[in-house]
Structure formats: C-alpha cells, structure tokens
C-alpha cells in the first residue's frame, strides 16, 4: 500500500530522475505505446515554482519518488513556454455553456508512475489526493494528453476526466481533458 504525500523540496531531484526515465525521447516505441510516456522535460526551478503555488502529490518507495501528479497554477503556465499553449487554448473554449475562464481551475503539469509500480492503483490515489487538496478552491482540473498516449488517456478517463477539445501543435494532436470536481 503506497501512501500519497506532498513533495518536499529535497525530493525534486528524485522526481526529475523518474521523469527522465519516462520521457518519450528516452524510451523505445513499444514501451511508449504500451506504458505511456512523458512529453515535456521539467527542471528543478520550474518544479520549485509550481510548489510555491500548489502542493505536489507524490508516492515514495525506499526513499525514492515512484509516482507524482504535478498541479500547476495558471500563473506558472503564463510564465512558461511549454505550459502556456494549454492556457491559451483554455481561454478560447467552453465547458457546459460557459467559457473555461469563468471557472476556477488549475492544470495538471504531468503525471507519472514508475514502471515497477504501475497497476497498483497509485495513479488513482494521486488524483484522489488532488480532489482532496483542491476541490474547495477549484471547480475543475484540466490537462492535455497526446492522442498517441493511449495508456494515459485510459487512466485519466477511469479517474473521471472527459475530453473537452482537441488541438494540433506541431506534430502532436492534443486532447484537452477536464475533471469536474463538482460532480
């Protein structure tokens, strides 16, 4: 049983090691298709900035980060070129007849579970921690998933995310998905 806790600053490097091991540029095609992948490489200053705005749920094993689900405040997204496109798309779409900007929302920066810990329910527990931490202050959580990342799409759907929009950025077709904490 893995306990979900909040990322302490001294574990940022452990998180980044897990991230690096799962970047699409560092894994083979079959692994990416079967296990999913991460698209963006974050750095320690960005993770620290994200932590200033919102707590970051993680799971550890043997004192190493084995899973994380990064919460990203809109303020951080506006300042980062990798994260900015999602916020710009959110400014132009609607959810349940209202502009997304009319809702209180934050975005997911990235979610990852280490290879040896997949299938143990950690992903779902990370998102339940998000709901516990953020549902009082936010109506929605929004993220984007490459349409080629079938494992991530299925996992997000299982938790309660629904596809809201698609957009093309370079070679990638992104699915913008939303989880409504109010339902």
HELIX and SHEET records of a PDB file:
HELIX    1   1 UNK A    9  UNK A   11  5                                   3    
HELIX    2   2 UNK A   12  UNK A   22  1                                  11    
HELIX    3   3 UNK A   24  UNK A   26  5                                   3    
HELIX    4   4 UNK A   29  UNK A   35  1                                   7    
HELIX    5   5 UNK A   44  UNK A   53  1                                  10    
HELIX    6   6 UNK A   74  UNK A   79  1                                   6    
HELIX    7   7 UNK A   81  UNK A   90  1                                  10    
HELIX    8   8 UNK A  100  UNK A  102  5                                   3    
HELIX    9   9 UNK A  115  UNK A  117  5                                   3    
HELIX   10  10 UNK A  122  UNK A  134  1                                  13    
HELIX   11  11 UNK A  150  UNK A  159  1                                  10    
SHEET    1   A 7 UNK A   4  UNK A   6  0                                        
SHEET    2   A 7 UNK A  57  UNK A  61 -1                                        
SHEET    3   A 7 UNK A  64  UNK A  72 -1                                        
SHEET    4   A 7 UNK A 105  UNK A 113 -1                                        
SHEET    5   A 7 UNK A 140  UNK A 146  1                                        
SHEET    6   A 7 UNK A 172  UNK A 180 -1                                        
SHEET    7   A 7 UNK A 162  UNK A 169 -1                                        
SHEET    1   B 2 UNK A  94  UNK A  95  0                                        
SHEET    2   B 2 UNK A  98  UNK A  99 -1                                        
END                                                                             
